[in-house]
Amino acid sequence: MMKTLLLGAFALAAVAAPATAATSFRTVLLGANETVPNNSPATGIGTLSLSADNRFAQIDISFTDLTAPITIGHAHCCALQGANAGVAIDFLPPLVSSGSFSRFYDLTLASTYTGGFAQPRLIPR
């Protein structure tokens, strides 16, 4: 198994969301769900929650049976199933082969995103 925890594109609802509904996405973490599929024995669940105003996100991950401790973690965005997407958000998971963690992000801050994802776009006049 790769020492990298790669997460498919998914989204989460923030803890401090306003009274209106937040949006949550859940993914099952399996080697068979990777692009390219692999035979890793590791399994996990990932949830991405977006606040109703899309300003905040929370990522919650639980995983078990990695063949080595995680060395990096990140969430990809945005591609259709079966296609690989660029890394949108990096996060520092615990250096363990089984466990769980949670991260909260302010999506209004450019520093939340990786350099390749948060590129400024020039609009011609």
C-alpha positions, 0 to 999 in steps of 0.5 A: 500500500502506498504510504499516502492517504489519497482521498477522492473528491468529497465535501463536508458540512461545517460544525458552526453552520447557520440555521440553514442546511449545510451540505455533507458528502461521504466517501468510502476509502478503499484501494479499489476506489482509487484512480488507479485501483489497488489491492490495499487492505486499508479501509476508511470513511471520509466526510466533507461538510460545507457550511450553508454559506460555503465559507467553512468546511470540515473534513473527518477521516477514519481509517484502518489497516494501512500497511505503513503510517500515513506520510501525507493526506489531501483531498482532490477536487474536482473530477468525474468518477474514474478521472484523477483530479488535482489536490485541492486541500492538504492536511497533516494526518497523524503518523499512524496506520489506523486512526481518525482525525478532523480538520476545519477550514476557512474556505475564504482564505487562499492559504487553505488551498494548495498552490496548484488549485488556488491559481489566480485567474486573469480576466481579459478586459 
